[in-house]
């Protein structure tokens, strides 16, 4: 089990870095073109996912920020302290966004967080806050709360951490979906059941939102876009009841997937919103099963927000299958690997107290100090290594990444 935890966190970074390819593939709108370029590089088996050619995006940096806070305070009863710590880590991680194309919604919202104040992790409701920035970073919450009896904790932490930047149901319910799917991966729940179980969890999520009393009416008004989008998707795959295997169209290759991902999106960029980032990741997992190469084709090599769908799908794959079928070069040298492994071990210890995590070396170090690895944040030397090779050229395009989302209250996306 501990090895699956490690694979979940490490492969999350891998899925992010491959889908991102320093911004080249995230912002390419053709899965066919991406796969053609991959083949010119020798194919998936030949690429070595290693900085500076393959850095992680903001997705992994914010995943590490979320995990670091969980590792520090999630074993305490005081949720206020945990939520304040998450908010502080989100502010801190903004220092490591050079060349990583952070979303405009995330950057703007983090500026509003005041973690030193009671309740300072709340931000106002945002009618355009339905992007994927919350969904891309919440998988570690599912690793921390993997058991069915911990569902209320998973719901509370995923929603609260999600709406620190994306205070809109479409945004923070994406956080819930990614965390829930990761927990299902650990539980071994059949994939065909995940979508129905997500829909079944939404009433519990709404109850939490109502009980916390933050912009309740605004949230209720916009609640059903996420539910309806998922219901329509599950119907298209014959999965609404969660009792049958998925039905895919024939053919369903790069061109067809690009068209489908665009169709289920809010504004034409598949995976850029809170509802469809975990949806595309789930669709990829359904089609790939335990085939890593097929997962990459479906979750990372497409014309949408490929790093965000890749980080979610790859994390769930690792949580289910470990490193099965993953070429060593895809993950051994991944940026921040040591922090990802260290957080995985700590999350495992918190989730399964009394079952000691493995202690063998964690693999290729990226130059971090023991102190930096203890808190799970990148060291200054790591940041310098990346920033020296990658400027802010992608940041100019970052406003596209965190596409605002919504239903009737949103007339257009930016």
Steps between C-alpha positions, in 0.01 A plus 500: 500500500780743584646447154166597346505819706845579367396425145191718536698808597796442268288416197287806568815701435572287194153545353527872559847538347418288195167672438664840548830452312610846611177644365546364148247219528261656749434781255499284187147438377559175310550163661617362166773764476614433857524126440687556175757710684527233769579242235772725359656496848513121494165428664388491860753231593793714391428837657672591826267727696759720664561875540571725324326351194213357703407704807180465697236768470311689769288186546771302679626802693151554642454128559816509712373807683174323585680184606747686715221659703324164535820339622540771762155545653246247370548275804357770726135559580526875437406544135548874528872445544513261204310734269714797601811293431373402155435866423849596614657230284302623199638848554853367546495283188428798279872577530571190290288572195760624252447320170218286642199686354294551816132576452382857529218401736741328738743792506229756558327299774819413689573871530173533695580226754585618852602181682623688808140604574218279627298394198757669277491206259157606373472707184183648348282297267627528143243449221794439264694271733423163342840421347701185560752653742339335803453160335864470391646513852264307730594137439717487812183563702370166376826338610462655846133396538470179295252301707122513452448601862716808437274636227386801702860601561580461130199710404581777749869529418461472123226764489672738740839477331335526161303814568806678636565578134185383318195605696249368251339152511638403160849580627503352849288197411780418257725492807256259664492278191879468472538424870212252495633317194841466663339352810306258279829403335645404837182319602500292182148611412409392143545784255147465364362604842697820546276737308180391670669519840610855422142598423386327818750707700378836374213532754754454781715768341206741480419436865858594592479821298173592667629424849809716456285794396726650233306656210239225528241645263757582232638146520157338488409703193803372307508148649339298225728569205755254639237238580327528164827487304603183680157342459510563126851359472417183695194444283722523190719220640208289632636548852221689672410201714862393548422134429621449143824546311551828311396533137738694275428606143685344208739630391628694802851614415675837537270690268183358654624556854593860428149560366338331800714684755413828333131407500485435875700813583353832606677721248670270251816410690451149637614451857531869586201500736420335829243261356692374197860470629409204724247386238764466227737335748226253591419436135868426436522260794190317378652453156854417610449267797857401597667611175724801572566581135128501422433720803753753371334504158161573652588725795816687389517498120194704408415851395366617835647584840718191484713551810197541726327189366836321502585578862163365621493189282862405570455540875200266498689256277787487748261459792345200325792336318820638649775545240370209289590548135652846551840541330762592756600809306146635536526535876849437641628852438178694539539844653432507877495121514646486850231730639227303327625173646549646846149640502363167378665323792366750752148487353513121517606514865214739580243295308616165639650563844697208635599373156851628453589639159794361306834665556711424192656796313252704303701535182645787306547809713452843353732669749259562786612525859364286779325801649329579171390141451363486855247771422442370149578825321753562224837634612643827375763311303230306316311816416817661370579198284161525330485876476842518338377292208135610484386857505145623521422446133211268583359727768378741235272222379404393852172690499369235260583218737263569789193554284215641707199277508141514597149468371246771437694772678801470272451632151850438368837359597837670493 
